[in-house]
Amino acid sequence: MEIPQLLVHSPKDNVGVVVVEGLKAGTDMLCVITENDISFRLKAAADVPIGHKIALKDLKVGDTAIKYGEDIGRIVAGVPKGSHVHVHNLKTKRW
């Protein structure tokens, strides 16, 4: 049985979380939506550390990042599908 590399909490999410060490660019990731156990594949566009997020679709400046089905912040630099989402391109809306 193949182990997922990316978990997505809700079908509403547009980012998923890397759950393996050493994820490398070019990896054909097994992704699982935990809310409904649906799986899909996505190619990692960059090396991404465990616990960090990856865009499930192209995200443009001003888009809202959705994780757990909830707003977790605003995209401040474009993020292509499969790319790393972190503090360099995502900011909280709280301040």
VOLUMVEX-393335 format. One record per residue (C-alpha): residue number from 1; residue in one letter; x, y, z. Coordinates in steps of 0.02 Angstrom, whole numbers, plus 50000, padded with zeros to 5 digits. Example, Ala and Ser with C-alpha at 12.3 -4.5 7.8 and 13.67 -1.06 7.14 Angstrom:
<nodes>
1,a,50615,49775,50390
2,s,50684,49947,50357
</nodes>
This chain:
<nodes>
1,m,50000,50000,50000
2,e,50066,50171,49951
3,i,50085,50301,50089
4,p,50015,50476,50054
5,q,50139,50619,50044
6,l,50008,50758,50055
7,l,49853,50771,50163
8,v,49708,50887,50125
9,h,49583,50910,50266
10,s,49427,50968,50171
11,p,49367,50961,49991
12,k,49354,51152,50004
13,d,49543,51169,50034
14,n,49660,51243,49904
15,v,49818,51193,50000
16,g,49876,51027,50071
17,v,50006,50980,50202
18,v,50164,50880,50167
19,v,50169,50731,50286
20,v,50336,50650,50237
21,e,50517,50700,50264
22,g,50622,50749,50114
23,l,50487,50783,49983
24,k,50579,50826,49822
25,a,50528,50926,49669
26,g,50457,50813,49535
27,t,50379,50688,49657
28,d,50213,50620,49595
29,m,50126,50635,49764
30,l,49983,50529,49825
31,c,49863,50655,49905
32,v,49716,50608,50017
33,i,49569,50716,50071
34,t,49544,50659,50250
35,e,49363,50717,50264
36,n,49302,50598,50129
37,d,49452,50482,50096
38,i,49462,50532,49912
39,s,49635,50522,49838
40,f,49717,50609,49690
41,r,49892,50639,49622
42,l,49989,50801,49612
43,k,50167,50835,49555
44,a,50275,50931,49680
45,a,50350,51084,49594
46,a,50481,51112,49731
47,d,50567,51029,49877
48,v,50448,51058,50024
49,p,50482,51020,50209
50,i,50368,50911,50311
51,g,50224,51010,50389
52,h,50228,51144,50254
53,k,50090,51178,50128
54,i,50076,51149,49940
55,a,49955,51237,49823
56,l,49823,51120,49750
57,k,49787,51243,49609
58,d,49865,51402,49542
59,l,49843,51538,49674
60,k,49857,51721,49626
61,v,49893,51877,49727
62,g,49741,51919,49833
63,d,49670,51742,49837
64,t,49621,51668,50004
65,a,49715,51512,50059
66,i,49594,51381,50125
67,k,49647,51243,50247
68,y,49530,51141,50359
69,g,49392,51220,50253
70,e,49437,51388,50333
71,d,49524,51550,50280
72,i,49705,51542,50339
73,g,49770,51698,50251
74,r,49797,51797,50092
75,i,49913,51751,49949
76,v,50039,51894,49925
77,a,50142,51818,49783
78,g,50079,51702,49647
79,v,50093,51517,49685
80,p,50085,51391,49542
81,k,49996,51225,49570
82,g,50110,51104,49661
83,s,50220,51241,49736
84,h,50270,51282,49915
85,v,50149,51394,50012
86,h,50231,51476,50164
87,v,50276,51646,50239
88,h,50358,51705,50076
89,n,50190,51702,49984
90,l,50055,51689,50119
91,k,50012,51818,50252
92,t,49882,51819,50390
93,k,49734,51936,50369
94,r,49735,51973,50555
95,w,49855,52119,50540
</nodes>
